[in-house]
């Protein structure tokens, strides 16, 4: 009898210990983003994973925890995932001249001078964010003022889209760039036989090659600053599009040393040294890092007229843009990658670039599949080509804020008919039934709430245009949330680990002060992240 009693007592104690959690969130509206988009009231977390979700009574009676959080009826969502961004580039930009939002070239130069005065020990002056489409006349600038102000210091300023730069004469000299030189997939701008300093797409590579590689201390500074800002925005996973293997090694080291907590899916840049390093060994995965993508560039950007179009630009009748590499390059690379586990992810903006890449993808993928090859941006699609996404299960990876940033001038570039196939998120969603969403930061603002506004309401922060931009391609709120969570996870082969709040998944989640599924459209940009958790650990908030 005593043995039976001891056995029953042991079972009772075991049952109790099994119901011990680390954290319980209760009295919340928890959007699980499961297949039915169900909601729950409470959630138990242990060892960084979700143990169970359910009603307040069920979870609070079944589990005990060291930390219990009464959410007070506020909304809880899975940690937001940016399906296309530049995490390392964003961190770098935080320590350069901020040129976003400048309204004239004169204002741009003034910011550069002020930055240089504040950092007299810097040899290279770098900045990012200028956009001539915001300025009177919408013309590219010239580097004359930069040459006068900085005769002995190299200066290079990256356009907002990352597909053009302006460099002063010192930087051009260091790079060996001269008037009259030509380059495949790029343009060296000249005026009256002289260099203007404007370098489009591949033309600026030689300038950036002169800049010394960052040290480990520099990486720590960049990435910790980027991580802090991302967590504050509710972002718990970032897809970094186009890194060198040395960047990956730095990230991996910092994560293993506990100095970087951001979860990252990495696309390696289209570079021979990356292939030599990674293709023989295959994808690389840890708890916080997954290297499985290859980022390829088909063309440039619409804003700098580097996007490759099927017919001439409406505002430049002699110009169709260009591909950044020979067509054979994309075909042969697709042939190689089709025999590996790596995901081919190709930047394509113009309708010609999209058609070229989609045809190559269809050639090697050969119908429906689960390779999850992606078109990054899928910005301008010819009406005859949308079906090429569905026929080979190609993922259109889009950034909604590109639409609301470009809408002021996109019609001038493309014409009234062609622009209808641009930023066509709903039509792209219909191809495979799902679509990942990102920001492309630092090209656009880091805010996922601007992504939500641009996808659902298709207006800018000032409520323009009154009736929304091409509203036939707006997404619903649920579709947008899925695009920022589970569909973004699926685009990176991580849907079984993150992207929804379900049993066994990583406890990446956020608590908001307003509910995105219910907030008035004009209040979307007022939504704030109260708390961010990554792997069950609080990384933002009190």
C-alpha positions as CSV (number, residue, x, y, z in Angstrom):
1,X,0.0,0.0,0.0
2,X,2.8,2.3,0.9
3,X,4.4,1.7,-2.5
4,X,1.2,2.5,-4.3
5,X,0.9,5.8,-2.3
6,X,4.5,6.7,-3.1
7,X,3.9,6.0,-6.8
8,X,0.7,8.2,-6.9
9,X,2.5,11.0,-5.1
10,X,5.4,10.8,-7.6
11,X,2.9,10.9,-10.5
12,X,1.3,14.0,-8.9
13,X,4.6,15.8,-8.4
14,X,5.6,14.9,-11.9
15,X,2.4,16.2,-13.4
16,X,2.8,19.5,-11.4
17,X,6.4,19.9,-12.5
18,X,5.4,19.3,-16.1
19,X,3.0,22.2,-15.9
20,X,5.7,24.7,-14.8
21,X,6.2,27.4,-17.4
22,X,8.7,30.3,-17.6
23,X,6.2,32.9,-18.7
24,X,2.4,33.2,-19.0
25,X,0.7,35.9,-21.1
26,X,-3.0,36.2,-20.1
27,X,-6.0,38.4,-20.6
28,X,-4.8,39.2,-24.1
29,X,-6.2,39.0,-27.7
30,X,-3.6,36.6,-29.1
31,X,-3.6,36.4,-32.9
32,X,-2.1,32.9,-33.4
33,X,-2.0,33.4,-37.2
34,X,-2.6,29.6,-37.5
35,X,-4.3,28.2,-40.6
36,X,-7.7,29.5,-39.3
37,X,-6.4,32.8,-38.0
38,X,-7.8,31.9,-34.6
39,X,-7.4,34.0,-31.4
40,X,-6.6,32.9,-27.9
41,X,-6.7,34.7,-24.5
42,X,-3.5,33.2,-22.9
43,X,-0.3,31.5,-23.7
44,X,2.3,29.5,-21.7
45,X,6.0,29.6,-22.6
46,X,8.9,27.4,-21.5
47,X,12.5,27.1,-22.6
48,X,11.9,29.7,-25.4
49,X,9.0,27.8,-26.9
50,X,5.3,28.1,-26.9
51,X,3.8,25.3,-24.7
52,X,0.2,26.0,-25.2
53,X,-2.4,28.6,-26.0
54,X,-6.0,28.8,-24.8
55,X,-8.5,30.6,-22.6
56,X,-7.4,32.5,-19.5
57,X,-9.0,30.0,-17.1
58,X,-7.5,27.0,-18.9
59,X,-3.9,28.3,-19.1
60,X,-3.8,29.9,-15.6
61,X,-5.2,26.8,-14.0
62,X,-3.0,24.4,-15.8
63,X,0.3,26.3,-15.6
64,X,2.4,28.1,-13.1
65,X,5.2,30.5,-14.1
66,X,7.9,32.7,-12.7
67,X,6.7,35.6,-14.9
68,X,3.0,36.3,-15.5
69,X,2.0,39.2,-17.8
70,X,-1.5,40.6,-17.7
71,X,-1.9,42.1,-21.1
72,X,-5.0,44.0,-20.1
73,X,-6.9,43.0,-23.2
74,X,-4.2,44.3,-25.6
75,X,-3.3,42.6,-28.9
76,X,-0.5,40.0,-29.1
77,X,0.9,39.1,-32.5
78,X,3.7,36.8,-33.7
79,X,7.0,38.6,-33.9
80,X,7.0,40.5,-37.2
81,X,9.3,39.3,-39.9
82,X,10.7,41.5,-42.6
83,X,11.0,39.3,-45.7
84,X,13.3,41.7,-47.6
85,X,15.7,44.1,-45.9
86,X,19.3,44.9,-45.5
87,X,20.1,44.5,-41.8
88,X,23.9,45.0,-42.1
89,X,23.4,47.9,-44.5
90,X,20.9,49.5,-42.2
91,X,23.3,49.3,-39.3
92,X,26.0,50.8,-41.4
93,X,23.7,53.7,-42.5
94,X,23.1,54.6,-38.9
95,X,26.7,55.8,-38.7
96,X,26.7,57.7,-42.0
97,X,25.2,61.0,-43.2
98,X,21.4,60.7,-43.1
99,X,20.2,62.1,-46.4
100,X,16.7,60.7,-46.3
101,X,14.0,63.3,-46.9
102,X,16.3,66.1,-48.3
103,X,14.3,68.4,-50.5
104,X,17.2,69.9,-52.6
105,X,20.8,69.1,-53.5
106,X,21.9,72.1,-51.5
107,X,20.3,70.6,-48.4
108,X,22.0,67.3,-49.1
109,X,25.4,69.0,-49.4
110,X,24.8,71.0,-46.2
111,X,24.1,67.7,-44.3
112,X,27.3,66.2,-45.6
113,X,29.4,69.2,-44.5
114,X,27.8,69.2,-41.0
115,X,28.5,65.5,-40.6
116,X,32.1,65.9,-41.8
117,X,32.6,68.8,-39.3
118,X,31.3,66.6,-36.5
119,X,33.6,63.7,-37.5
120,X,36.9,65.3,-38.5
121,X,38.9,62.1,-38.1
122,X,36.9,60.2,-40.8
123,X,38.8,59.9,-44.1
124,X,35.9,58.4,-46.1
125,X,32.6,60.3,-45.9
126,X,29.6,58.2,-46.7
127,X,25.9,58.9,-46.8
128,X,22.7,57.5,-48.0
129,X,19.1,58.5,-48.8
130,X,19.1,61.3,-51.4
131,X,16.4,61.1,-54.1
132,X,16.4,63.5,-57.0
133,X,12.7,62.8,-57.6
134,X,11.9,64.8,-54.5
135,X,13.8,67.9,-55.8
136,X,12.8,70.7,-58.2
137,X,13.5,69.5,-61.7
138,X,14.0,65.9,-60.7
139,X,17.5,65.9,-62.3
140,X,20.6,64.1,-61.1
141,X,23.0,66.4,-59.3
142,X,26.7,67.0,-60.1
143,X,29.7,66.8,-57.7
144,X,31.1,70.3,-58.2
145,X,30.3,71.5,-54.6
146,X,31.5,68.2,-53.1
147,X,34.8,68.7,-55.0
148,X,35.2,72.2,-53.6
149,X,34.3,71.3,-50.0
150,X,36.3,68.0,-49.9
151,X,39.3,68.2,-52.3
152,X,41.3,65.7,-50.2
153,X,38.7,63.5,-48.6
154,X,36.7,60.9,-50.7
155,X,33.0,61.3,-50.5
156,X,30.4,58.8,-51.8
157,X,26.6,59.3,-51.3
158,X,24.3,56.4,-52.1
159,X,20.9,57.1,-53.6
160,X,17.8,56.1,-51.6
161,X,17.3,52.9,-53.6
162,X,21.0,51.8,-53.4
163,X,21.2,51.6,-57.2
164,X,23.0,54.9,-57.8
165,X,25.7,57.0,-56.1
166,X,27.4,60.3,-56.4
167,X,31.1,60.5,-55.7
168,X,33.5,63.5,-55.5
169,X,36.6,63.7,-57.6
170,X,38.8,62.3,-54.8
171,X,36.7,59.1,-54.6
172,X,36.6,58.8,-58.4
173,X,40.4,59.2,-58.6
174,X,41.0,56.5,-56.0
175,X,38.7,54.2,-57.9
176,X,40.4,55.0,-61.3
177,X,37.1,56.1,-62.9
178,X,37.5,58.4,-65.9
179,X,35.1,60.0,-68.4
180,X,34.4,57.8,-71.4
181,X,34.7,54.5,-69.6
182,X,31.9,52.0,-70.0
183,X,30.7,49.2,-67.8
184,X,28.3,46.3,-68.2
185,X,25.1,46.8,-66.2
186,X,26.0,50.4,-65.2
187,X,26.4,53.9,-66.4
188,X,29.1,56.5,-65.6
189,X,27.3,59.9,-66.1
190,X,29.1,62.6,-68.1
191,X,28.2,66.2,-68.8
192,X,30.1,68.3,-71.3
193,X,32.8,65.7,-71.4
194,X,33.3,65.8,-67.6
195,X,32.4,63.3,-64.9
196,X,29.3,64.4,-62.9
197,X,30.1,62.0,-60.1
198,X,26.8,60.1,-60.7
199,X,27.4,56.4,-61.0
200,X,24.4,54.1,-61.7
201,X,24.2,50.4,-60.6
202,X,27.5,48.5,-61.3
203,X,29.4,51.7,-62.1
204,X,29.8,52.5,-58.4
205,X,31.3,49.1,-57.4
206,X,34.8,50.3,-57.9
207,X,34.4,53.2,-55.5
208,X,33.0,51.1,-52.7
209,X,35.8,48.6,-53.3
210,X,38.2,51.2,-52.0
211,X,36.6,51.5,-48.6
212,X,38.3,49.5,-45.9
213,X,36.5,46.4,-44.6
214,X,34.8,46.9,-41.2
215,X,36.5,45.6,-38.0
216,X,34.7,43.4,-35.5
217,X,34.2,46.4,-33.2
218,X,32.5,48.2,-36.1
219,X,30.2,45.2,-36.7
220,X,29.2,45.2,-33.1
221,X,28.4,48.9,-33.2
222,X,26.4,48.6,-36.4
223,X,24.4,45.5,-35.7
224,X,23.6,46.2,-32.0
225,X,22.2,49.6,-33.1
226,X,20.2,48.0,-35.9
227,X,18.9,45.3,-33.6
228,X,17.7,47.7,-31.0
229,X,15.7,49.7,-33.5
230,X,14.3,46.5,-35.1
231,X,13.1,45.1,-31.7
232,X,11.5,48.4,-30.9
233,X,9.5,48.1,-34.1
234,X,8.4,44.6,-33.3
235,X,10.7,42.9,-35.8
236,X,12.1,39.6,-34.5
237,X,13.4,38.1,-37.8
238,X,15.0,39.8,-40.7
239,X,15.8,38.5,-44.2
240,X,19.1,40.2,-45.1
241,X,19.3,40.3,-48.9
242,X,22.8,40.1,-50.3
243,X,25.7,39.6,-47.9
244,X,29.3,38.5,-48.4
245,X,30.5,35.4,-46.5
246,X,32.7,37.6,-44.3
247,X,29.5,39.4,-43.1
248,X,27.9,36.0,-42.3
249,X,31.0,35.0,-40.3
250,X,30.9,38.2,-38.3
251,X,27.1,37.7,-37.6
252,X,27.6,34.1,-36.6
253,X,30.4,35.0,-34.2
254,X,28.5,37.8,-32.5
255,X,25.4,35.6,-32.1
256,X,27.4,32.8,-30.6
257,X,29.0,35.3,-28.2
258,X,25.6,36.5,-27.1
259,X,26.2,40.0,-28.5
260,X,23.5,39.8,-31.2
261,X,20.0,38.3,-30.7
262,X,18.3,39.2,-33.9
263,X,17.1,36.1,-35.9
264,X,18.4,36.3,-39.5
265,X,17.7,34.6,-42.8
266,X,20.6,35.4,-45.1
267,X,20.8,35.6,-48.9
268,X,24.4,35.5,-50.1
269,X,25.3,38.0,-52.8
270,X,25.9,36.7,-56.3
271,X,29.7,36.5,-56.0
272,X,32.3,33.8,-56.9
273,X,33.9,33.9,-53.4
274,X,30.5,33.1,-51.8
275,X,29.9,30.2,-54.1
276,X,33.3,28.8,-53.3
277,X,32.7,29.1,-49.6
278,X,29.1,27.8,-49.4
279,X,28.0,25.7,-52.4
280,X,30.2,22.7,-51.6
281,X,29.0,22.5,-48.0
282,X,25.4,23.5,-48.5
283,X,23.0,25.8,-46.4
284,X,24.2,26.7,-42.9
285,X,21.8,26.8,-39.9
286,X,22.0,27.6,-36.2
287,X,19.3,28.7,-33.8
288,X,19.4,32.3,-35.0
289,X,21.0,32.2,-38.4
290,X,20.0,30.5,-41.6
291,X,22.0,30.9,-44.8
292,X,20.1,29.3,-47.7
293,X,19.4,32.1,-50.3
294,X,21.4,33.5,-53.2
295,X,20.6,37.1,-54.0
296,X,20.9,37.9,-57.7
297,X,20.4,41.3,-59.4
298,X,18.6,41.3,-62.8
299,X,18.3,45.1,-63.2
300,X,18.4,48.4,-61.3
301,X,15.7,50.7,-59.9
302,X,12.8,52.6,-61.4
303,X,13.7,55.8,-59.6
304,X,17.2,56.0,-61.3
305,X,15.9,54.6,-64.6
306,X,18.0,51.4,-64.2
307,X,14.9,49.1,-64.3
308,X,14.9,47.1,-67.5
309,X,11.6,47.7,-69.4
310,X,10.1,46.0,-72.5
311,X,9.5,49.4,-74.1
312,X,11.0,52.8,-73.5
313,X,10.4,54.9,-70.4
314,X,7.4,57.2,-70.9
315,X,9.5,60.1,-69.7
316,X,12.6,59.1,-71.7
317,X,11.7,57.8,-75.1
318,X,15.3,56.7,-76.1
319,X,15.8,54.5,-73.0
320,X,14.7,51.1,-71.7
321,X,17.1,50.5,-68.9
322,X,19.4,47.5,-68.8
323,X,20.1,44.1,-67.3
324,X,23.1,44.1,-64.9
325,X,24.6,41.0,-66.3
326,X,24.6,39.1,-69.5
327,X,21.5,36.9,-69.9
328,X,23.6,33.8,-70.0
329,X,24.8,34.5,-66.4
330,X,21.3,34.2,-65.0
331,X,20.6,31.0,-67.0
332,X,23.8,29.2,-66.1
333,X,23.4,30.2,-62.4
334,X,19.9,28.9,-62.3
335,X,21.1,25.7,-63.8
336,X,23.7,25.3,-61.1
337,X,21.4,26.3,-58.2
338,X,18.6,24.0,-59.4
339,X,20.8,21.1,-58.4
340,X,21.4,22.4,-54.9
341,X,19.3,23.2,-51.8
342,X,20.0,26.9,-52.2
343,X,17.1,29.3,-53.0
344,X,17.6,31.6,-56.0
345,X,16.2,35.1,-55.1
346,X,16.5,37.6,-58.0
347,X,15.9,41.3,-57.8
348,X,13.7,42.3,-60.7
349,X,12.0,45.7,-61.1
350,X,11.1,46.2,-64.8
351,X,8.7,44.2,-66.8
352,X,11.5,43.0,-69.1
353,X,13.7,41.9,-66.2
354,X,10.8,40.1,-64.6
355,X,10.0,38.3,-67.8
356,X,13.6,37.2,-68.4
357,X,14.0,35.8,-64.9
358,X,10.5,34.2,-64.8
359,X,11.2,32.4,-68.1
360,X,14.6,31.1,-66.8
361,X,13.0,30.0,-63.5
362,X,10.2,28.1,-65.4
363,X,12.8,26.5,-67.6
364,X,14.7,25.0,-64.6
365,X,12.0,24.5,-62.1
366,X,9.8,22.6,-64.6
367,X,6.3,23.2,-63.1
368,X,5.0,23.1,-59.5
369,X,7.6,22.6,-56.9
370,X,8.8,23.5,-53.4
371,X,12.1,25.1,-54.2
372,X,10.6,28.5,-53.2
373,X,12.7,30.5,-55.7
374,X,11.8,34.2,-55.3
375,X,11.5,37.3,-57.3
376,X,12.5,40.2,-55.1
377,X,10.3,43.3,-55.7
378,X,8.3,41.9,-58.7
379,X,7.6,45.6,-59.2
380,X,6.4,46.0,-62.8
381,X,4.8,42.9,-64.4
382,X,3.5,42.7,-68.0
383,X,-0.2,41.4,-68.0
384,X,0.9,38.3,-69.9
385,X,3.5,37.3,-67.3
386,X,1.6,37.0,-64.0
387,X,0.9,33.4,-64.7
388,X,4.6,32.6,-64.8
389,X,4.7,32.9,-61.0
390,X,2.0,30.2,-60.5
391,X,3.3,27.9,-63.2
392,X,6.6,27.3,-61.4
393,X,5.6,28.2,-57.8
394,X,7.7,31.3,-57.9
395,X,7.4,33.6,-54.9
396,X,6.8,37.3,-55.5
397,X,8.5,39.0,-52.5
398,X,7.2,42.5,-52.4
399,X,7.6,45.7,-50.3
400,X,4.3,47.7,-50.1
401,X,6.0,51.0,-49.2
402,X,7.7,51.0,-52.6
403,X,4.3,51.6,-54.1
404,X,3.4,54.6,-51.8
405,X,6.9,56.0,-52.2
406,X,6.9,55.8,-56.0
407,X,3.2,56.6,-56.7
408,X,3.9,60.3,-57.1
409,X,6.0,59.8,-60.3
410,X,5.6,56.1,-61.3
411,X,2.9,57.0,-63.8
412,X,5.3,59.5,-65.5
413,X,8.0,56.8,-65.8
414,X,5.7,54.0,-66.9
415,X,2.6,55.5,-68.6
416,X,-1.0,55.1,-67.6
417,X,-1.4,51.5,-69.0
418,X,1.9,50.0,-67.9
419,X,1.6,51.3,-64.3
420,X,-1.5,49.2,-63.8
421,X,0.8,46.1,-63.6
422,X,3.0,47.8,-61.1
423,X,2.8,47.2,-57.3
424,X,0.1,44.7,-58.0
425,X,0.1,42.9,-54.7
426,X,-3.3,41.3,-54.8
427,X,-2.8,40.0,-58.3
428,X,0.6,38.6,-57.2
429,X,-1.0,37.0,-54.1
430,X,-3.5,35.2,-56.3
431,X,-0.8,33.4,-58.2
432,X,0.2,31.0,-55.3
433,X,-2.2,32.0,-52.6
434,X,0.4,33.6,-50.4
435,X,2.9,36.5,-50.5
436,X,5.7,37.6,-48.2
437,X,6.0,41.3,-47.3
438,X,9.1,43.4,-46.4
439,X,10.3,47.0,-46.3
440,X,13.7,46.9,-48.1
441,X,15.1,49.1,-45.3
442,X,17.2,51.2,-45.4
443,X,15.8,51.9,-48.9
444,X,12.4,52.5,-47.1
445,X,11.7,53.3,-43.5
446,X,12.2,50.4,-41.1
447,X,8.6,50.6,-39.8
448,X,6.4,47.6,-40.4
449,X,3.4,49.7,-39.6
450,X,4.1,51.7,-42.7
451,X,4.1,48.4,-44.6
452,X,0.7,47.6,-43.1
453,X,-0.6,51.0,-44.1
454,X,0.7,50.8,-47.6
455,X,-0.6,47.3,-48.2
456,X,-4.1,47.8,-46.8
457,X,-4.9,51.5,-47.3
458,X,-2.3,52.3,-50.0
459,X,-1.9,55.8,-48.8
460,X,1.1,57.8,-47.5
461,X,1.4,59.1,-44.0
462,X,-0.5,62.3,-45.0
463,X,-3.5,60.3,-46.2
464,X,-2.7,60.8,-49.9
465,X,-4.3,59.9,-52.3
466,X,-7.8,60.4,-50.9
467,X,-9.1,57.1,-52.4
468,X,-5.8,55.1,-52.2
469,X,-3.4,54.2,-54.9
470,X,-4.7,51.5,-57.3
471,X,-6.9,50.0,-54.6
472,X,-7.8,47.0,-56.8
473,X,-4.4,45.6,-55.6
474,X,-4.8,46.4,-51.9
475,X,-4.5,43.5,-49.4
476,X,-6.8,42.7,-46.6
477,X,-5.7,43.1,-43.0
478,X,-5.5,39.4,-42.5
479,X,-3.5,38.9,-45.7
480,X,-1.1,41.7,-44.6
481,X,-0.6,40.2,-41.1
482,X,0.1,36.8,-42.7
483,X,2.5,38.4,-45.2
484,X,4.4,40.0,-42.3
485,X,4.5,36.8,-40.2
486,X,3.8,33.2,-41.4
487,X,4.1,33.9,-45.1
488,X,7.4,35.7,-44.5
489,X,8.6,32.7,-42.5
490,X,7.5,30.3,-45.2
491,X,9.4,32.3,-47.8
492,X,12.6,31.5,-45.8
493,X,11.8,27.9,-45.0
494,X,11.1,28.7,-41.3
495,X,7.3,28.3,-41.1
496,X,7.7,25.3,-38.7
497,X,9.7,27.4,-36.3
498,X,8.4,30.9,-36.3
499,X,5.7,33.1,-37.9
500,X,2.7,31.9,-35.8
501,X,2.0,31.4,-32.1
502,X,1.4,27.7,-32.0
503,X,2.6,24.9,-29.8
504,X,6.3,24.0,-30.2
505,X,7.2,27.2,-32.1
506,X,9.7,29.8,-30.9
507,X,8.1,32.3,-28.5
508,X,8.7,35.3,-30.8
509,X,5.8,37.7,-30.1
510,X,4.9,41.3,-29.6
511,X,2.3,43.2,-27.5
512,X,0.8,46.3,-29.2
513,X,-1.0,49.3,-27.6
514,X,-3.6,49.1,-30.4
515,X,-4.9,46.2,-32.5
516,X,-3.9,46.3,-36.1
517,X,-6.9,44.2,-37.1
518,X,-9.2,46.9,-35.6
519,X,-7.5,50.3,-35.5
520,X,-8.9,53.0,-37.8
521,X,-6.8,53.5,-41.0
522,X,-5.8,57.0,-40.0
523,X,-4.4,55.7,-36.7
524,X,-2.3,52.9,-38.0
525,X,1.0,54.8,-37.8
526,X,0.2,55.7,-34.2
527,X,0.4,52.0,-33.1
528,X,3.3,51.4,-30.8
529,X,5.1,48.2,-29.7
530,X,4.8,47.9,-25.9
531,X,6.9,44.7,-25.6
532,X,8.9,42.4,-27.9
533,X,9.9,38.9,-27.0
534,X,12.4,36.8,-28.9
535,X,12.7,33.1,-28.0
536,X,10.7,33.8,-24.8
537,X,13.2,36.5,-23.8
538,X,12.1,40.1,-23.4
539,X,14.2,42.2,-25.8
540,X,12.2,45.5,-25.9
541,X,9.9,47.2,-23.4
542,X,9.4,47.2,-19.7
